[in-house]
Amino acid sequence: SYELTQPPSVSVSPGQTARITCSGDALPDQYTSWYQQNSGQAPVLVIFRDTERPSRIPARFSGSSSGTTATLTISGVQAEDEADYYCQSADSSGTYNVFGGGTKLTVL
Amino acid sequence: EVQLVESGGGLVQPGGSLRLSCAASEIRFSNYWMHWVRQAPGKGLVWVARINSDGTSTSHADSVKGRFTISRDNANNTLYLQMNSLRVEDTAVYYCELAGGPLDYWGQGTLVTVSS
């Protein structure tokens, strides 16, 4: 079955830039979304269609995609950004959705 | 305010069945694709199934195919997940998700525990 690969953890200091990657063979053909999840809460969409940001999400969140890798970038990281982040996409046929394993962002 | 409210979770023995419901309010439910996503305790998100806006097309993850069935009742703004032949590894919080580009809403989740 199709898989998306994320690093288990990323650590940054406040004010720095955090980059979380997501790798998958079908990413050139399918959009990627990114979700933020705080402990015990439902996920929140922060990026959709590779690069688009819902209006309620701060501008410091951005997304990009090149080849088989999608990247979530958080510029000027704040303490409140500490959370788990998941990429989500679909297989090449678009039939099956899949989430990456998740990345725990730690703000030092 | 848009709300998605799941119900139907609980404790069930291996091999048993449950039907989850997700009631939507304050949104034109029939316009949107819907998903079920689950999360085992301490683990990551796992996509389970999706259904298109009018219910004519569905897809299920390999891990639940043949055991779980997603469906919807647009007249009553409700999404369902029929879960049969439940296994211990199906234990998780089950979320419903309404997805439509920038619009993305999740329920609070309902816990399904499969144990003898």
gemmi code that builds the backbone of each chain (N, CA, C; Angstrom):
import gemmi

chains = {
    "A": [
        ("SER", (0.840, -1.196, 0.000), (0.000, 0.000, 0.000), (0.876, 1.248, 0.000)),
        ("TYR", (0.296, 2.338, -0.460), (1.026, 3.589, -0.606), (1.358, 4.202, 0.750)),
        ("GLU", (2.548, 4.784, 0.868), (2.985, 5.379, 2.120), (3.564, 6.765, 1.896)),
        ("LEU", (3.399, 7.608, 2.896), (4.045, 8.914, 2.959), (5.004, 8.894, 4.134)),
        ("THR", (6.214, 9.420, 3.920), (7.259, 9.348, 4.941), (7.579, 10.740, 5.483)),
        ("GLN", (7.482, 10.881, 6.800), (7.833, 12.120, 7.484), (8.901, 11.823, 8.527)),
        ("PRO", (9.729, 12.832, 8.869), (10.651, 12.643, 10.002), (9.849, 12.590, 11.291)),
        ("PRO", (10.240, 11.746, 12.238), (9.465, 11.637, 13.479), (9.461, 12.921, 14.299)),
        ("SER", (10.558, 13.667, 14.230), (10.644, 14.859, 15.063), (11.477, 15.939, 14.400)),
        ("VAL", (11.136, 17.174, 14.717), (11.883, 18.359, 14.299), (11.907, 19.301, 15.497)),
        ("SER", (13.067, 19.880, 15.761), (13.204, 20.824, 16.870), (13.769, 22.138, 16.374)),
        ("VAL", (13.203, 23.230, 16.838), (13.693, 24.567, 16.483), (13.547, 25.493, 17.679)),
        ("SER", (14.316, 26.556, 17.679), (14.186, 27.593, 18.704), (13.137, 28.605, 18.267)),
        ("PRO", (12.534, 29.300, 19.214), (11.546, 30.327, 18.859), (12.148, 31.350, 17.908)),
        ("GLY", (11.352, 31.727, 16.903), (11.796, 32.709, 15.932), (12.518, 32.117, 14.736)),
        ("GLN", (12.951, 30.866, 14.853), (13.617, 30.219, 13.720), (12.588, 29.643, 12.752)),
        ("THR", (13.091, 29.068, 11.662), (12.236, 28.464, 10.642), (12.256, 26.944, 10.775)),
        ("ALA", (11.063, 26.366, 10.818), (10.933, 24.910, 10.872), (10.478, 24.402, 9.506)),
        ("ARG", (11.113, 23.360, 9.057), (10.721, 22.712, 7.804), (10.455, 21.238, 8.068)),
        ("ILE", (9.272, 20.803, 7.667), (8.864, 19.407, 7.836), (8.605, 18.830, 6.457)),
        ("THR", (9.274, 17.738, 6.153), (9.155, 17.142, 4.826), (8.229, 15.943, 4.821)),
        ("CYS", (7.737, 15.632, 3.636), (6.830, 14.509, 3.420), (7.176, 13.922, 2.058)),
        ("SER", (7.548, 12.662, 2.032), (7.971, 12.033, 0.787), (7.011, 10.935, 0.352)),
        ("GLY", (6.720, 10.909, -0.942), (5.842, 9.875, -1.483), (5.931, 9.830, -2.996)),
        ("ASP", (5.873, 8.641, -3.536), (6.079, 8.472, -4.976), (5.008, 9.167, -5.810)),
        ("ALA", (3.816, 9.307, -5.297), (2.717, 9.880, -6.081), (2.558, 11.385, -5.886)),
        ("LEU", (3.414, 11.995, -5.091), (3.245, 13.431, -4.822), (3.326, 14.301, -6.076)),
        ("PRO", (4.094, 13.900, -7.117), (4.058, 14.725, -8.333), (2.677, 14.783, -8.981)),
        ("ASP", (1.816, 13.811, -8.670), (0.514, 13.706, -9.332), (-0.654, 14.069, -8.430)),
        ("GLN", (-0.428, 14.197, -7.137), (-1.498, 14.429, -6.178), (-1.166, 15.610, -5.269)),
        ("TYR", (-2.209, 16.365, -4.884), (-2.012, 17.450, -3.943), (-1.697, 16.917, -2.546)),
        ("THR", (-1.010, 17.744, -1.779), (-0.709, 17.446, -0.383), (-1.393, 18.471, 0.514)),
        ("SER", (-1.956, 17.966, 1.612), (-2.488, 18.819, 2.670), (-1.660, 18.599, 3.931)),
        ("TRP", (-1.689, 19.556, 4.815), (-0.976, 19.461, 6.089), (-1.944, 19.786, 7.234)),
        ("TYR", (-1.832, 19.008, 8.294), (-2.681, 19.176, 9.470), (-1.817, 19.347, 10.706)),
        ("GLN", (-2.294, 20.216, 11.595), (-1.690, 20.405, 12.908), (-2.593, 19.743, 13.941)),
        ("GLN", (-1.999, 18.987, 14.863), (-2.798, 18.367, 15.908), (-2.138, 18.574, 17.263)),
        ("ASN", (-2.870, 19.219, 18.135), (-2.450, 19.329, 19.524), (-3.001, 18.142, 20.311)),
        ("SER", (-2.310, 17.819, 21.386), (-2.632, 16.618, 22.158), (-4.096, 16.605, 22.597)),
        ("GLY", (-4.774, 15.519, 22.273), (-6.148, 15.359, 22.713), (-7.178, 16.120, 21.911)),
        ("GLN", (-6.729, 16.781, 20.848), (-7.663, 17.572, 20.045), (-7.744, 17.037, 18.620)),
        ("ALA", (-8.799, 17.441, 17.928), (-8.937, 17.083, 16.521), (-7.929, 17.856, 15.673)),
        ("PRO", (-7.514, 17.278, 14.557), (-6.576, 17.982, 13.673), (-7.175, 19.259, 13.092)),
        ("VAL", (-6.275, 20.167, 12.691), (-6.651, 21.425, 12.049), (-5.886, 21.530, 10.738)),
        ("LEU", (-6.597, 21.836, 9.656), (-5.966, 21.999, 8.346), (-5.163, 23.293, 8.327)),
        ("VAL", (-3.890, 23.200, 7.955), (-3.071, 24.417, 7.863), (-2.631, 24.729, 6.430)),
        ("ILE", (-2.546, 23.721, 5.578), (-2.199, 23.901, 4.164), (-3.010, 22.902, 3.344)),
        ("PHE", (-3.547, 23.349, 2.197), (-4.214, 22.445, 1.272), (-3.742, 22.720, -0.151)),
        ("ARG", (-3.955, 21.773, -1.030), (-3.518, 21.889, -2.422), (-2.069, 22.354, -2.524)),
        ("ASP", (-1.217, 21.726, -1.779), (0.242, 21.935, -1.741), (0.661, 23.260, -1.097)),
        ("THR", (0.036, 24.351, -1.512), (0.564, 25.666, -1.148), (-0.467, 26.633, -0.566)),
        ("GLU", (-1.746, 26.249, -0.587), (-2.777, 27.203, -0.186), (-3.039, 27.139, 1.321)),
        ("ARG", (-3.344, 28.282, 1.876), (-3.511, 28.407, 3.328), (-4.927, 28.873, 3.636)),
        ("PRO", (-5.659, 28.153, 4.476), (-6.979, 28.659, 4.902), (-6.840, 30.023, 5.538)),
        ("SER", (-7.848, 30.850, 5.391), (-7.760, 32.244, 5.813), (-7.492, 32.398, 7.311)),
        ("ARG", (-7.930, 31.433, 8.102), (-7.770, 31.554, 9.554), (-6.362, 31.146, 10.034)),
        ("ILE", (-5.541, 30.608, 9.139), (-4.207, 30.127, 9.505), (-3.183, 31.257, 9.336)),
        ("PRO", (-2.320, 31.465, 10.331), (-1.331, 32.549, 10.235), (-0.432, 32.420, 9.008)),
        ("ALA", (0.005, 33.555, 8.500), (0.819, 33.605, 7.273), (2.189, 32.968, 7.444)),
        ("ARG", (2.603, 32.720, 8.677), (3.916, 32.085, 8.878), (3.927, 30.628, 8.429)),
        ("PHE", (2.749, 30.068, 8.181), (2.653, 28.707, 7.670), (2.613, 28.759, 6.134)),
        ("SER", (3.483, 27.983, 5.488), (3.471, 27.905, 4.035), (3.811, 26.483, 3.599)),
        ("GLY", (3.422, 26.166, 2.380), (3.678, 24.841, 1.851), (4.280, 24.915, 0.462)),
        ("SER", (5.025, 23.878, 0.125), (5.609, 23.763, -1.210), (5.693, 22.288, -1.569)),
        ("SER", (5.874, 22.048, -2.849), (6.001, 20.662, -3.304), (6.865, 20.625, -4.541)),
        ("SER", (7.813, 19.702, -4.553), (8.696, 19.543, -5.705), (9.018, 18.064, -5.855)),
        ("GLY", (8.670, 17.542, -7.004), (8.919, 16.120, -7.220), (8.173, 15.266, -6.220)),
        ("THR", (8.910, 14.375, -5.569), (8.293, 13.435, -4.636), (8.344, 13.922, -3.192)),
        ("THR", (8.628, 15.207, -2.990), (8.711, 15.746, -1.632), (7.873, 17.008, -1.485)),
        ("ALA", (7.029, 17.004, -0.459), (6.279, 18.192, -0.069), (6.871, 18.706, 1.240)),
        ("THR", (6.802, 20.014, 1.430), (7.415, 20.614, 2.612), (6.463, 21.616, 3.255)),
        ("LEU", (6.324, 21.496, 4.560), (5.618, 22.502, 5.358), (6.679, 23.366, 6.016)),
        ("THR", (6.568, 24.666, 5.824), (7.514, 25.615, 6.411), (6.782, 26.511, 7.391)),
        ("ILE", (7.327, 26.630, 8.577), (6.791, 27.543, 9.586), (7.883, 28.553, 9.882)),
        ("SER", (7.652, 29.803, 9.443), (8.633, 30.868, 9.619), (8.376, 31.612, 10.922)),
        ("GLY", (9.455, 31.926, 11.627), (9.269, 32.636, 12.894), (8.450, 31.806, 13.868)),
        ("VAL", (8.907, 30.595, 14.127), (8.155, 29.650, 14.965), (7.860, 30.251, 16.342)),
        ("GLN", (6.642, 30.013, 16.787), (6.221, 30.454, 18.119), (5.970, 29.236, 19.001)),
        ("ALA", (5.977, 29.456, 20.293), (5.777, 28.358, 21.234), (4.464, 27.625, 20.969)),
        ("GLU", (3.459, 28.369, 20.554), (2.140, 27.776, 20.314), (2.121, 26.853, 19.101)),
        ("ASP", (3.177, 26.855, 18.307), (3.235, 25.986, 17.127), (3.680, 24.571, 17.485)),
        ("GLU", (4.106, 24.380, 18.724), (4.521, 23.045, 19.145), (3.322, 22.116, 19.083)),
        ("ALA", (3.433, 21.069, 18.254), (2.313, 20.180, 17.983), (2.811, 19.037, 17.102)),
        ("ASP", (1.900, 18.125, 16.798), (2.166, 17.099, 15.799), (1.634, 17.584, 14.455)),
        ("TYR", (2.405, 17.315, 13.402), (2.014, 17.728, 12.063), (1.969, 16.510, 11.141)),
        ("TYR", (0.900, 16.429, 10.351), (0.691, 15.298, 9.451), (0.499, 15.794, 8.024)),
        ("CYS", (1.186, 15.160, 7.080), (0.870, 15.395, 5.675), (-0.193, 14.380, 5.257)),
        ("GLN", (-0.941, 14.729, 4.228), (-1.989, 13.860, 3.721), (-2.067, 14.021, 2.206)),
        ("SER", (-2.179, 12.911, 1.518), (-2.299, 12.961, 0.063), (-3.066, 11.718, -0.395)),
        ("ALA", (-2.922, 11.376, -1.664), (-3.623, 10.221, -2.219), (-2.662, 9.405, -3.076)),
        ("ASP", (-3.048, 8.166, -3.336), (-2.233, 7.349, -4.228), (-2.369, 7.867, -5.666)),
        ("SER", (-1.622, 7.311, -6.589), (-1.559, 7.843, -7.951), (-2.912, 7.819, -8.656)),
        ("SER", (-3.765, 6.890, -8.281), (-5.082, 6.803, -8.907), (-6.083, 7.768, -8.279)),
        ("GLY", (-5.719, 8.319, -7.131), (-6.631, 9.204, -6.416), (-7.714, 8.469, -5.660)),
        ("THR", (-7.604, 7.157, -5.573), (-8.649, 6.353, -4.944), (-8.506, 6.301, -3.435)),
        ("TYR", (-7.270, 6.189, -2.981), (-7.022, 5.981, -1.553), (-6.274, 7.169, -0.972)),
        ("ASN", (-6.802, 7.727, 0.116), (-6.082, 8.762, 0.842), (-5.086, 8.111, 1.796)),
        ("VAL", (-4.104, 8.897, 2.194), (-3.119, 8.384, 3.135), (-2.546, 9.542, 3.937)),
        ("PHE", (-2.224, 9.284, 5.184), (-1.527, 10.239, 6.031), (-0.085, 9.783, 6.219)),
        ("GLY", (0.810, 10.745, 6.364), (2.147, 10.428, 6.807), (2.127, 10.022, 8.269)),
        ("GLY", (3.253, 9.532, 8.745), (3.324, 9.039, 10.110), (3.296, 10.124, 11.177)),
        ("GLY", (3.461, 11.370, 10.758), (3.426, 12.477, 11.712), (4.805, 12.920, 12.157)),
        ("THR", (4.931, 14.211, 12.400), (6.176, 14.808, 12.885), (5.883, 15.640, 14.119)),
        ("LYS", (6.593, 15.353, 15.198), (6.417, 16.140, 16.415), (7.346, 17.339, 16.355)),
        ("LEU", (6.780, 18.536, 16.316), (7.553, 19.769, 16.316), (7.744, 20.229, 17.750)),
        ("THR", (8.994, 20.329, 18.149), (9.333, 20.815, 19.486), (9.947, 22.205, 19.366)),
        ("VAL", (9.424, 23.144, 20.126), (9.958, 24.498, 20.177), (10.814, 24.585, 21.437)),
        ("LEU", (12.103, 24.728, 21.226), (13.061, 24.634, 22.338), (12.970, 25.813, 23.304)),
    ],
    "B": [
        ("GLU", (-22.375, 28.222, 13.462), (-21.075, 27.556, 13.463), (-21.259, 26.104, 13.027)),
        ("VAL", (-20.394, 25.675, 12.106), (-20.452, 24.296, 11.627), (-20.090, 23.334, 12.760)),
        ("GLN", (-20.883, 22.284, 12.881), (-20.589, 21.262, 13.885), (-20.712, 19.879, 13.274)),
        ("LEU", (-19.779, 19.012, 13.632), (-19.847, 17.591, 13.325), (-19.809, 16.853, 14.654)),
        ("VAL", (-20.808, 16.027, 14.885), (-20.907, 15.324, 16.164), (-20.991, 13.826, 15.913)),
        ("GLU", (-19.933, 13.129, 16.342), (-19.912, 11.675, 16.190), (-20.590, 10.994, 17.374)),
        ("SER", (-21.111, 9.823, 17.117), (-21.697, 8.998, 18.175), (-21.612, 7.545, 17.757)),
        ("GLY", (-21.877, 6.650, 18.715), (-21.928, 5.232, 18.401), (-20.729, 4.425, 18.859)),
        ("GLY", (-19.698, 5.093, 19.364), (-18.536, 4.362, 19.848), (-18.833, 3.630, 21.146)),
        ("GLY", (-17.883, 2.807, 21.554), (-18.041, 2.078, 22.790), (-17.162, 0.853, 22.833)),
        ("LEU", (-17.428, -0.002, 23.809), (-16.665, -1.237, 23.996), (-17.376, -2.386, 23.289)),
        ("VAL", (-16.624, -3.128, 22.497), (-17.201, -4.267, 21.764), (-16.189, -5.403, 21.767)),
        ("GLN", (-16.682, -6.611, 21.742), (-15.808, -7.770, 21.704), (-15.275, -8.016, 20.299)),
        ("PRO", (-14.115, -8.631, 20.190), (-13.612, -9.004, 18.859), (-14.655, -9.811, 18.104)),
        ("GLY", (-14.805, -9.461, 16.808), (-15.802, -10.099, 15.970), (-17.138, -9.400, 15.979)),
        ("GLY", (-17.294, -8.435, 16.863), (-18.557, -7.716, 16.979), (-18.705, -6.600, 15.959)),
        ("SER", (-19.825, -5.879, 16.063), (-20.152, -4.804, 15.126), (-20.533, -3.537, 15.874)),
        ("LEU", (-20.305, -2.417, 15.211), (-20.749, -1.106, 15.676), (-21.095, -0.273, 14.466)),
        ("ARG", (-22.004, 0.679, 14.643), (-22.253, 1.667, 13.604), (-22.024, 3.048, 14.189)),
        ("LEU", (-21.073, 3.750, 13.587), (-20.797, 5.121, 13.978), (-21.636, 6.075, 13.149)),
        ("SER", (-22.032, 7.185, 13.773), (-22.763, 8.240, 13.075), (-22.032, 9.555, 13.252)),
        ("CYS", (-22.219, 10.432, 12.300), (-21.644, 11.775, 12.353), (-22.711, 12.735, 11.840)),
        ("ALA", (-23.245, 13.530, 12.746), (-24.316, 14.457, 12.401), (-23.736, 15.841, 12.136)),
        ("ALA", (-24.065, 16.386, 10.976), (-23.555, 17.696, 10.579), (-24.641, 18.753, 10.722)),
        ("SER", (-24.222, 19.952, 11.115), (-25.173, 21.057, 11.221), (-24.524, 22.349, 10.763)),
        ("GLU", (-25.358, 23.283, 10.339), (-24.935, 24.624, 9.904), (-24.030, 24.578, 8.677)),
        ("ILE", (-24.238, 23.603, 7.814), (-23.495, 23.533, 6.555), (-24.303, 22.709, 5.562)),
        ("ARG", (-24.148, 23.023, 4.262), (-24.859, 22.270, 3.233), (-24.149, 20.939, 3.043)),
        ("PHE", (-24.448, 20.002, 3.910), (-23.770, 18.714, 4.009), (-23.660, 18.022, 2.654)),
        ("SER", (-24.710, 18.106, 1.844), (-24.766, 17.352, 0.590), (-23.780, 17.859, -0.457)),
        ("ASN", (-23.110, 18.966, -0.203), (-22.145, 19.511, -1.159), (-20.745, 18.943, -1.006)),
        ("TYR", (-20.489, 18.228, 0.087), (-19.113, 17.913, 0.450), (-18.812, 16.427, 0.524)),
        ("TRP", (-17.604, 16.073, 0.118), (-17.087, 14.739, 0.393), (-16.836, 14.619, 1.898)),
        ("MET", (-16.950, 13.401, 2.387), (-16.749, 13.139, 3.798), (-15.770, 11.980, 3.974)),
        ("HIS", (-15.048, 12.016, 5.089), (-14.067, 10.982, 5.398), (-14.236, 10.488, 6.826)),
        ("TRP", (-13.811, 9.272, 7.069), (-13.571, 8.767, 8.417), (-12.060, 8.581, 8.574)),
        ("VAL", (-11.543, 9.053, 9.688), (-10.124, 8.951, 10.019), (-10.038, 8.423, 11.448)),
        ("ARG", (-9.102, 7.539, 11.713), (-8.976, 7.013, 13.064), (-7.581, 7.237, 13.624)),
        ("GLN", (-7.489, 7.174, 14.937), (-6.219, 7.385, 15.619), (-6.173, 6.478, 16.842)),
        ("ALA", (-5.320, 5.466, 16.773), (-5.129, 4.575, 17.909), (-4.432, 5.333, 19.034)),
        ("PRO", (-4.609, 4.920, 20.263), (-4.002, 5.639, 21.395), (-2.500, 5.825, 21.222)),
        ("GLY", (-2.057, 7.075, 21.259), (-0.642, 7.389, 21.146), (-0.053, 7.237, 19.757)),
        ("LYS", (-0.896, 7.001, 18.769), (-0.414, 6.777, 17.400), (-0.861, 7.892, 16.466)),
        ("GLY", (-0.511, 7.745, 15.192), (-0.816, 8.772, 14.217), (-2.192, 8.619, 13.580)),
        ("LEU", (-2.503, 9.577, 12.706), (-3.773, 9.563, 11.991), (-3.733, 8.508, 10.886)),
        ("VAL", (-4.848, 7.819, 10.721), (-4.970, 6.819, 9.661), (-6.289, 7.048, 8.931)),
        ("TRP", (-6.208, 7.230, 7.633), (-7.422, 7.386, 6.823), (-8.137, 6.042, 6.730)),
        ("VAL", (-9.455, 6.075, 6.888), (-10.245, 4.843, 6.898), (-11.106, 4.706, 5.646)),
        ("ALA", (-11.853, 5.770, 5.307), (-12.780, 5.670, 4.182), (-13.229, 7.061, 3.773)),
        ("ARG", (-13.735, 7.152, 2.526), (-14.300, 8.419, 2.059), (-15.503, 8.147, 1.169)),
        ("ILE", (-16.362, 9.146, 1.068), (-17.560, 9.050, 0.250), (-17.761, 10.380, -0.453)),
        ("ASN", (-18.192, 10.321, -1.712), (-18.389, 11.572, -2.433), (-19.691, 12.245, -1.999)),
        ("SER", (-19.964, 13.394, -2.564), (-21.032, 14.231, -2.036), (-22.420, 13.614, -2.159)),
        ("ASP", (-22.666, 12.851, -3.219), (-24.006, 12.274, -3.370), (-24.056, 10.792, -2.986)),
        ("GLY", (-22.947, 10.270, -2.491), (-22.936, 8.904, -1.989), (-22.772, 7.827, -3.035)),
        ("THR", (-22.487, 8.213, -4.267), (-22.400, 7.219, -5.334), (-21.022, 6.597, -5.471)),
        ("SER", (-20.028, 7.157, -4.803), (-18.668, 6.629, -4.893), (-18.055, 6.561, -3.505)),
        ("THR", (-17.492, 5.406, -3.178), (-16.831, 5.223, -1.891), (-15.471, 4.576, -2.082)),
        ("SER", (-14.629, 4.718, -1.067), (-13.334, 4.065, -1.073), (-12.978, 3.739, 0.375)),
        ("HIS", (-12.353, 2.588, 0.573), (-11.997, 2.147, 1.918), (-10.533, 1.716, 1.953)),
        ("ALA", (-9.864, 1.999, 3.052), (-8.490, 1.553, 3.228), (-8.431, 0.025, 3.197)),
        ("ASP", (-7.304, -0.486, 2.740), (-7.142, -1.945, 2.651), (-7.369, -2.622, 3.995)),
        ("SER", (-6.979, -1.964, 5.075), (-7.058, -2.561, 6.406), (-8.495, -2.791, 6.872)),
        ("VAL", (-9.460, -2.112, 6.242), (-10.857, -2.253, 6.666), (-11.758, -2.742, 5.531)),
        ("LYS", (-11.202, -2.881, 4.355), (-12.012, -3.259, 3.193), (-12.685, -4.606, 3.435)),
        ("GLY", (-13.969, -4.655, 3.126), (-14.730, -5.884, 3.341), (-15.312, -6.010, 4.733)),
        ("ARG", (-14.871, -5.159, 5.652), (-15.389, -5.197, 7.030), (-16.154, -3.916, 7.380)),
        ("PHE", (-15.673, -2.773, 6.893), (-16.282, -1.483, 7.184), (-16.966, -0.961, 5.928)),
        ("THR", (-18.053, -0.203, 6.126), (-18.753, 0.420, 5.000), (-19.147, 1.845, 5.357)),
        ("ILE", (-18.714, 2.776, 4.534), (-19.096, 4.174, 4.711), (-20.363, 4.446, 3.906)),
        ("SER", (-21.248, 5.262, 4.471), (-22.466, 5.654, 3.761), (-22.927, 7.002, 4.299)),
        ("ARG", (-23.924, 7.587, 3.641), (-24.411, 8.891, 4.074), (-25.895, 9.026, 3.778)),
        ("ASP", (-26.546, 9.874, 4.549), (-27.954, 10.213, 4.362), (-28.011, 11.729, 4.243)),
        ("ASN", (-28.037, 12.232, 3.030), (-27.998, 13.681, 2.829), (-29.284, 14.360, 3.302)),
        ("ALA", (-30.375, 13.641, 3.296), (-31.631, 14.222, 3.759), (-31.585, 14.540, 5.249)),
        ("ASN", (-30.781, 13.757, 5.974), (-30.672, 13.958, 7.414), (-29.289, 14.417, 7.858)),
        ("ASN", (-28.478, 14.847, 6.873), (-27.156, 15.428, 7.175), (-26.308, 14.522, 8.057)),
        ("THR", (-26.287, 13.240, 7.741), (-25.596, 12.286, 8.600), (-24.692, 11.358, 7.791)),
        ("LEU", (-23.516, 11.131, 8.316), (-22.533, 10.203, 7.765), (-22.492, 8.978, 8.678)),
        ("TYR", (-22.243, 7.823, 8.080), (-22.190, 6.585, 8.852), (-20.920, 5.795, 8.555)),
        ("LEU", (-20.550, 4.953, 9.519), (-19.521, 3.947, 9.292), (-19.994, 2.663, 9.962)),
        ("GLN", (-20.367, 1.703, 9.144), (-20.744, 0.387, 9.657), (-19.480, -0.437, 9.792)),
        ("MET", (-19.227, -0.912, 10.999), (-18.002, -1.656, 11.278), (-18.365, -3.066, 11.728)),
        ("ASN", (-17.986, -4.045, 10.921), (-18.237, -5.450, 11.235), (-16.927, -6.185, 11.451)),
        ("SER", (-17.012, -7.372, 12.021), (-15.828, -8.223, 12.242), (-14.698, -7.428, 12.887)),
        ("LEU", (-15.024, -6.702, 13.920), (-14.043, -5.822, 14.556), (-12.906, -6.619, 15.183)),
        ("ARG", (-11.723, -6.027, 15.106), (-10.498, -6.627, 15.624), (-9.909, -5.739, 16.713)),
        ("VAL", (-9.067, -6.292, 17.542), (-8.419, -5.517, 18.602), (-7.689, -4.317, 18.018)),
        ("GLU", (-7.091, -4.509, 16.849), (-6.317, -3.432, 16.223), (-7.188, -2.321, 15.640)),
        ("ASP", (-8.493, -2.468, 15.672), (-9.395, -1.390, 15.260), (-9.658, -0.405, 16.402)),
        ("THR", (-9.142, -0.690, 17.582), (-9.306, 0.214, 18.715), (-8.688, 1.576, 18.401)),
        ("ALA", (-9.494, 2.629, 18.500), (-9.037, 3.966, 18.130), (-10.131, 4.986, 18.402)),
        ("VAL", (-9.742, 6.243, 18.364), (-10.710, 7.325, 18.255), (-11.022, 7.497, 16.774)),
        ("TYR", (-12.292, 7.514, 16.449), (-12.737, 7.673, 15.068), (-13.287, 9.084, 14.875)),
        ("TYR", (-12.711, 9.779, 13.900), (-13.142, 11.137, 13.564), (-13.860, 11.134, 12.216)),
        ("CYS", (-14.892, 11.945, 12.086), (-15.414, 12.250, 10.761), (-14.848, 13.604, 10.335)),
        ("GLU", (-14.616, 13.733, 9.044), (-14.036, 14.952, 8.484), (-14.837, 15.380, 7.280)),
        ("LEU", (-15.182, 16.653, 7.242), (-15.802, 17.261, 6.068), (-14.721, 18.047, 5.356)),
        ("ALA", (-14.471, 17.697, 4.111), (-13.348, 18.287, 3.391), (-13.816, 18.928, 2.101)),
        ("GLY", (-13.446, 20.198, 1.927), (-13.785, 20.888, 0.693), (-12.850, 22.049, 0.466)),
        ("GLY", (-11.639, 21.774, -0.024), (-10.667, 22.840, -0.251), (-10.301, 23.500, 1.056)),
        ("PRO", (-10.549, 24.819, 1.166), (-10.196, 25.510, 2.416), (-11.126, 25.175, 3.570)),
        ("LEU", (-12.285, 24.633, 3.241), (-13.220, 24.239, 4.293), (-12.854, 22.844, 4.784)),
        ("ASP", (-12.621, 22.746, 6.061), (-12.232, 21.458, 6.623), (-12.667, 21.423, 8.075)),
        ("TYR", (-13.577, 20.528, 8.375), (-14.118, 20.433, 9.725), (-14.006, 18.999, 10.213)),
        ("TRP", (-13.735, 18.875, 11.510), (-13.626, 17.570, 12.141), (-14.571, 17.504, 13.340)),
        ("GLY", (-15.060, 16.334, 13.602), (-15.798, 16.113, 14.831), (-14.845, 15.978, 16.011)),
        ("GLN", (-15.416, 15.766, 17.175), (-14.602, 15.638, 18.392), (-14.061, 14.224, 18.567)),
        ("GLY", (-14.562, 13.306, 17.762), (-14.096, 11.921, 17.823), (-14.934, 11.060, 18.746)),
        ("THR", (-15.032, 9.782, 18.406), (-15.720, 8.816, 19.261), (-14.807, 7.604, 19.434)),
        ("LEU", (-14.660, 7.151, 20.655), (-13.716, 6.075, 20.973), (-14.360, 4.715, 20.763)),
        ("VAL", (-13.679, 3.900, 19.997), (-14.076, 2.507, 19.799), (-13.012, 1.628, 20.444)),
        ("THR", (-13.434, 0.789, 21.360), (-12.517, -0.119, 22.037), (-12.941, -1.547, 21.747)),
        ("VAL", (-12.048, -2.306, 21.143), (-12.331, -3.700, 20.824), (-11.503, -4.566, 21.770)),
        ("SER", (-12.191, -5.249, 22.664), (-11.493, -6.028, 23.678), (-12.426, -7.087, 24.245)),
        ("SER", (-11.834, -8.184, 24.635), (-12.607, -9.250, 25.250), (-12.591, -9.107, 26.771)),
    ],
}
model = gemmi.Model(1)
for chain_id, residues in chains.items():
    chain = gemmi.Chain(chain_id)
    for i, (resn, *xyz) in enumerate(residues, 1):
        res = gemmi.Residue()
        res.name, res.seqid = resn, gemmi.SeqId(i, " ")
        for name, pos in zip(("N", "CA", "C"), xyz):
            atom = gemmi.Atom()
            atom.name, atom.element = name, gemmi.Element(name[0])
            atom.pos, atom.b_iso = gemmi.Position(*pos), 0.0
            res.add_atom(atom)
        chain.add_residue(res)
    model.add_chain(chain)
structure = gemmi.Structure()
structure.add_model(model)
structure.setup_entities()
